[in-house]
Amino acid sequence: MPTFKYRARNKFGKLIEGDLQAESLDSAKEKLISTELTLLSLSPVRERKTLKSFFKFQPKRVKLTELVLFSRQLYTLLDAGVPLISSLESLAQQVEGTYLETVIKNIISDIRSGESFSQALEKFPQVFNHLYLNLIKAGEASGKLDEALERLATMGEYEEELRARIHSAIMYPVILILALIATFILMVTFVLPRFAKMFSRFKTALPLPTRILLGINYLVSHYGIFILGGILILIFILIKFNQTPKGREIFDRLKLKIPIFGPLFLKLILSRFTRTTAELIRSGIPIIKTLELAKEITGNVIVAQAIENIKTGINSGESMQSMMHKEKIFPPMVTQMVAIGEETGKIDELLIKVSEYFDYQVNYTIKNLTTLIEPVILLILGGAVLFMSLSIFLPMWNLIYLFKK
């Protein structure tokens, strides 16, 4: 969308200068006139093509960290009594040179032309998801936009923390597996071939572990390009299959059944679901709409389908607790807390307690993750090291025995 530079005076005669994004020159004029400004000049801004701008790439996406910071800072400014447009202008200056700056400037322009804050946000679905938009709409309807932004900032910070936990949970085994693969490649590619040349001078049969690794070396050296191509094709097929409804269901079901990690991922998902549901209920969003929005942030179609079943049951007159009880993924503690919440009318408070309980369980599991997976990792590493050691030392022992003869 082109940018136009304007000079105008407001109803008090104050000179105002700024930039405005619009589809055309006429559209820019209409937007400025609708804000009760007396237009003095309006001209398109032509971007100067410098070497720096030629190579500069600005991705049209906003990171979660940027969105959380935007929500938190906007809440702080509104809570301090700063008008919405002034707050947005201040934030646009702080994120200069990013895609978020473009988004904020467009939002300011739309608000000045008479649209609401939520209507302006709706034009950027790749930045503001349904959950974000509905909380903003609820905040506008209740006159508590600052509280809605505070909830969004809190939820975003919580989501960042969840992602960090997942990252720390899988980092240790991933590093060990990569180290094992690197060692295996080093042995097969460089070490064993040199030993094979030495062993070939003697007419003695090589042990089975050595023959297996030499066979792998032969396949890699002669057909490596085809093997690599096959692996890439297989990865491509799996990615495409994962993008289909059936494939996504299979992979998500497998994620929940992985030993140690499956229960950990389920606790993370349930913690996210219960906290999001609690915040949406606190914002005054109806339970059906709440479940519909909470379903989108689970990140797992198995859990999402369970939430959809709960929503369908509530529509049919069932209680939330009874529907949760039918879905096996929800532990008894969750259904009991929901039942108490429905009876007392404090379901949001109890869901927060459930989320905090899952957070504690996740933290405990991650802290003890090394202890839990260490036996498995040691068994795999020990087996691999033993196999590679035998592939080298067994032929050497055979040679020593041959020399003694």
Secondary structure, 3 states (H helix, E strand, C coil): CCEEEEEEECCCCCEEEEEEECCCHHHHHHHHHHCCCEEEEEEECCCCCCHHHHHCCCCCCCCHHHHHHHHHHHHHHHHCCCCHHHHHHHHHHHCCCCHHHHHHHHHHHHHHCCCCHHHHHCCCCCCCCHHHHHHHHHHHHHCCHHHHHHHHHHHHHHHHHHHHHHHHHHHHHHHHHHHHHHHHHHHHHHHHHHHHHHHCCCCCCCCHHHHHHHHHHHHHHHHHHHHHHHHHHHHHHHHHHHCCHHHHHHHHHHHHHCCCHHHHHHHHHHHHHHHHHHHHHHCCCCHHHHHHHHHHCCCCHHHHHHHHHHHHHHHCCCCHHHHHHHCCCCCHHHHHHHHHHHHHCCHHHHHHHHHHHHHHHHHHHHHCHHHHHHHHHHHHHHHHHHHHHHHHHHHHHHHHHHHHC
